[in-house]
Structure formats: C-alpha cells, structure tokens
Amino acid sequence: MKAVQLTAYNKNVLRALLSLKVIEKENPIIQTDEVLVKMHAASCNPSDVAFIQGGYNIIKKLPAVPGFEGSGVVVDAGSDSKDMVGKKVSCFIQDDIDGTWAEYFKLKKNSLIILDEAMDLDQAACFSVNPFTAYAMMEIAEIRASKVIIQNAAGGQVPSLIRQLAKIRQIETINVVRKVETAEKLKAEGEKYVLVEQDEKFSDQLKQLAYDLNATTAFDAVSGQNSGLIINAMPPDSELIIYGGLSNKPVSEINPLDIIFQNKIISGFNLLDWKVELNEDGYEKIVSELQQLFIKGSLKTIIQGEVKIDNIIQGLKTYIGNMSNGKILIKP
Ligand SMILES: NC(=O)c1ccc[n+]([C@@H]2O[C@H](COP(=O)([O-])OP(=O)(O)OC[C@H]3O[C@@H](n4cnc5c(N)ncnc54)[C@H](OP(=O)(O)O)[C@@H]3O)[C@@H](O)[C@H]2O)c1
C-alpha cells in the first residue's frame, strides 16, 4: 500500500514537512481482535502538525506513519470481529502504531466508531475528535451555568463546532481571532461578538463584553499570553479551560491577585480523559446524537480541500498557511 512516512521529528515545521516521504509498504497484518480499514480520508489537525515537530505528547518510534484520525470501510477483521466487515467507520488512535495517512490502517475494534450508513465519509474523517471536544465544552458550559462563553482561535473547527452547538443550546459566544480577515469572515457569517487579539483595545473590549454579558467560562486553544489576557478580562468566579497550545508558548500574563481574591480558576481539558469518565451507554448516546446532527446538516466541519497522498506536503502547507479556511483531507 501507499503510505506517508515520517523519518525525523523537526521543531521547524517546514523541515518537518520535508521529512515526510511517500512510500510503498506491506499492508498491515491484523490480529484476532483487530480490523483492517480501507481509508476513505484522513484528517490533519494541529495535533498532527505538533506530532511531526516532535512537540506533542505522543512520540512514536521512527520511521512511522503519522495521522491520528480518519474514516473508511472495514475490509477485513480478525476472528473476534468478522461482523465488522463492510461497516463504515471513523477512527482515532494515538498508540505507537502506524497512523491514518495511508491506504490501509489497522486498529482494535473498540477504538473505532461504527457509523450510520447515512453519514458522509468526508465529514466522518473529522468526526472522532473535534465534534466530541465541542460537545464536551458545551457540557462544561452548562454545568457552570454559563449562558455566554469566550473562545479564542475562533476561526478554527473546534470553535466553529462550538458555535454550531451553542446556537442549538442558546448559548452566546464571544469569539477571539488573531487576524482581521478571520474576524471579517465571522462577522459576515452573522457572529455578533468578534474581537481581534492584536487590536490595541482588545483587553478593554473583552473586559467590557465579559462583564456586560457575564461570560464566566472561556475555552483557550492558544495559551501563551493569550491565556492571561483572557482570564484577566473576565469577571470574578470565572474559569479558563485550556485545551490547546497553538502559540507554542507557556501560559503567561496572569494577574495572580485575581486568582487569589476573585476565585478565578485555570484548568485543562483532554478529550480522552473526558471520554473515560463516561459510561458506555452515555458515550453511545453522544455518538448517536452527534451523528444525527451531522446527517441532518445541523453540524458540519468546514473542509477547504483534499489532496492525494502523493501531494501530502503541498496539502499540509496549504492547511498550515490558512487554518481558518478549514480542514484538508488526505485521500488515498
Ligand atoms: N484537548 C483536547 O482534547 C483537544 C481536542 C481537540 C482539539 N484540541 C486542540 O484544539 C485546538 C484547535 O483545533 P482545531 O481542529 O479547531 O484547529 P483548526 O481547525 O486547524 O484551526 C486552528 C485555528 O487556530 C488559529 N491559530 C493557529 N495558531 C494560532 C496562534 N498562535 N494564535 C492564535 N490563533 C492561532 C488558526 O488561525 P489562523 O487561520 O490565523 O492560522 C485557526 O483559526 C488545537 O490546539 C487542537 O490541538 C484539543
């Protein structure tokens, strides 16, 4: 089969891209409890980019096939899972095995989501991670009784899904972006509250909105000084939940007096830990609810384009150059 192989980690993203090679290798051999998926498409998320830079919490022995997520059809299965053959699936796995940027991918049956026949396989390539993250964020907002939330990196797909779910749940979003053009795009889509972090009045504008609307929950995908600017602008009893480190910088600029005297909290979110807390029925209910929203078209991941495996480097360059345009799918 054809696969993408990472030969060396490199902090410099361009050099990391250049260490990706398209190779021919043997198809994976499955064990009794595994299934073989013929890939329809694989996604590329910021975690994949961080992975090839050696800057993620998953380090695989090299050479390795990258790609944590994707969709496809089960074409072979071990004796434990013969009933799976022919099923449409969405996959997500972060074990030290070859990933989804290949024509075929093997994994354990219990690590994948079996899809409804009506589910679109392009959308399914981005289904296992971001929609569940956005869903979890909405649950957190509801537990915290927040009717208004703040989110940064708001041109990205997790924030986009959060906005889509927030509309269903009648929660308002204050959206923070880094580029004026992304702000214009969100405003043109009808978003009421959009702020640009580079604006010299950003802190004052955010504070005004956060206090006026009582926005006491924020979801932070950026970290660095952005975390401090946001939590400092929020009212007492607020919580900033960090779920991404897109700035590649340590969290900074936090006013310690607010944390001590205004009961402000900074916490972290990790999807895999959140899933572990759910019982099997609870998880299956969420899988079904989210799939139905995708099938009805009420939820959608924006996909800016697709590339064949052979053009992976060009595809990743396009994605990294304009992440707010949407995901790029990698197709066999
Ligand atoms: N903790 C978890 O369990 C979990 C689960 C899912 C996702 N995540 C994380 O969530 C984050 C967002 O993922 P996604 O799929 O929504 O990403 P995405 O669709 O690829 O979009 C990334 C967004 O971040 C913006 N951005 C990139 N670097 C930035 C920086 N230094 N400062 C400000 N904005 C920046 C991009 O804006 P430009 O267009 O301006 O580049 C783009 O709008 C990632 O960090 C991902 O790893 C975490």
The ligand as an SDF file (V2000), in Angstrom:
LIG
                    3D

 48 52  0  0  0  0  0  0  0  0999 V2000
   -7.5340   18.9110   24.4370 N   0  0  0  0  0  0  0  0  0  0  0  0
   -8.2300   18.1950   23.5740 C   0  0  0  0  0  0  0  0  0  0  0  0
   -8.7560   17.1380   23.9160 O   0  0  0  0  0  0  0  0  0  0  0  0
   -8.3790   18.6990   22.1750 C   0  0  0  0  0  0  0  0  0  0  0  0
   -9.2840   18.0950   21.3020 C   0  0  0  0  0  0  0  0  0  0  0  0
   -9.4450   18.6230   20.0100 C   0  0  0  0  0  0  0  0  0  0  0  0
   -8.6740   19.7220   19.6130 C   0  0  0  0  0  0  0  0  0  0  0  0
   -7.7680   20.2350   20.5080 N   0  0  0  0  0  0  0  0  0  0  0  0
   -6.9520   21.4060   20.1670 C   0  0  0  0  0  0  0  0  0  0  0  0
   -7.8110   22.4440   19.7810 O   0  0  0  0  0  0  0  0  0  0  0  0
   -7.0870   23.3800   19.0120 C   0  0  0  0  0  0  0  0  0  0  0  0
   -7.9140   23.7950   17.7970 C   0  0  0  0  0  0  0  0  0  0  0  0
   -8.0750   22.6680   16.9250 O   0  0  0  0  0  0  0  0  0  0  0  0
   -8.9010   22.8330   15.5710 P   0  0  0  0  0  0  0  0  0  0  0  0
   -9.0570   21.4930   14.9680 O   0  0  0  0  0  0  0  0  0  0  0  0
  -10.0940   23.6930   15.8390 O   0  0  0  0  0  0  0  0  0  0  0  0
   -7.8680   23.6660   14.6920 O   0  0  0  0  0  0  0  0  0  0  0  0
   -8.0460   24.2060   13.2010 P   0  0  0  0  0  0  0  0  0  0  0  0
   -9.4080   23.9940   12.6880 O   0  0  0  0  0  0  0  0  0  0  0  0
   -6.9220   23.6930   12.4220 O   0  0  0  0  0  0  0  0  0  0  0  0
   -7.8420   25.7720   13.3850 O   0  0  0  0  0  0  0  0  0  0  0  0
   -6.7860   26.3190   14.0950 C   0  0  0  0  0  0  0  0  0  0  0  0
   -7.1450   27.7610   14.3920 C   0  0  0  0  0  0  0  0  0  0  0  0
   -6.1900   28.2940   15.3030 O   0  0  0  0  0  0  0  0  0  0  0  0
   -5.7180   29.5150   14.8350 C   0  0  0  0  0  0  0  0  0  0  0  0
   -4.3380   29.6700   15.3190 N   0  0  0  0  0  0  0  0  0  0  0  0
   -3.2690   28.8970   15.0000 C   0  0  0  0  0  0  0  0  0  0  0  0
   -2.1900   29.3100   15.6670 N   0  0  0  0  0  0  0  0  0  0  0  0
   -2.5940   30.3650   16.4310 C   0  0  0  0  0  0  0  0  0  0  0  0
   -1.9180   31.2240   17.3410 C   0  0  0  0  0  0  0  0  0  0  0  0
   -0.6200   31.0900   17.6030 N   0  0  0  0  0  0  0  0  0  0  0  0
   -2.6280   32.2020   17.9260 N   0  0  0  0  0  0  0  0  0  0  0  0
   -3.9400   32.3650   17.6720 C   0  0  0  0  0  0  0  0  0  0  0  0
   -4.6470   31.5740   16.8210 N   0  0  0  0  0  0  0  0  0  0  0  0
   -3.9650   30.5910   16.2070 C   0  0  0  0  0  0  0  0  0  0  0  0
   -5.8220   29.4220   13.3260 C   0  0  0  0  0  0  0  0  0  0  0  0
   -5.9110   30.7150   12.8140 O   0  0  0  0  0  0  0  0  0  0  0  0
   -5.1240   31.1840   11.5050 P   0  0  0  0  0  0  0  0  0  0  0  0
   -6.0200   30.9300   10.3400 O   0  0  0  0  0  0  0  0  0  0  0  0
   -4.9290   32.6280   11.8270 O   0  0  0  0  0  0  0  0  0  0  0  0
   -3.8430   30.3920   11.4350 O   0  0  0  0  0  0  0  0  0  0  0  0
   -7.1260   28.6490   13.1650 C   0  0  0  0  0  0  0  0  0  0  0  0
   -8.2350   29.5020   13.2280 O   0  0  0  0  0  0  0  0  0  0  0  0
   -5.7700   22.6940   18.6740 C   0  0  0  0  0  0  0  0  0  0  0  0
   -4.7560   23.1750   19.5380 O   0  0  0  0  0  0  0  0  0  0  0  0
   -6.0480   21.2420   18.9770 C   0  0  0  0  0  0  0  0  0  0  0  0
   -4.8820   20.5160   19.2900 O   0  0  0  0  0  0  0  0  0  0  0  0
   -7.6170   19.7580   21.7550 C   0  0  0  0  0  0  0  0  0  0  0  0
  1  2  1  0
  2  3  2  0
  2  4  1  0
  4  5  1  0
  4 48  2  0
  5  6  2  0
  6  7  1  0
  7  8  2  0
  8  9  1  0
  8 48  1  0
  9 10  1  0
  9 46  1  0
 10 11  1  0
 11 12  1  0
 11 44  1  0
 12 13  1  0
 13 14  1  0
 14 15  2  0
 14 16  1  0
 14 17  1  0
 17 18  1  0
 18 19  2  0
 18 20  1  0
 18 21  1  0
 21 22  1  0
 22 23  1  0
 23 24  1  0
 23 42  1  0
 24 25  1  0
 25 26  1  0
 25 36  1  0
 26 27  1  0
 26 35  1  0
 27 28  2  0
 28 29  1  0
 29 30  1  0
 29 35  2  0
 30 31  1  0
 30 32  2  0
 32 33  1  0
 33 34  2  0
 34 35  1  0
 36 37  1  0
 36 42  1  0
 37 38  1  0
 38 39  2  0
 38 40  1  0
 38 41  1  0
 42 43  1  0
 44 45  1  0
 44 46  1  0
 46 47  1  0
M  CHG  2   8   1  16  -1
M  END
$$$$
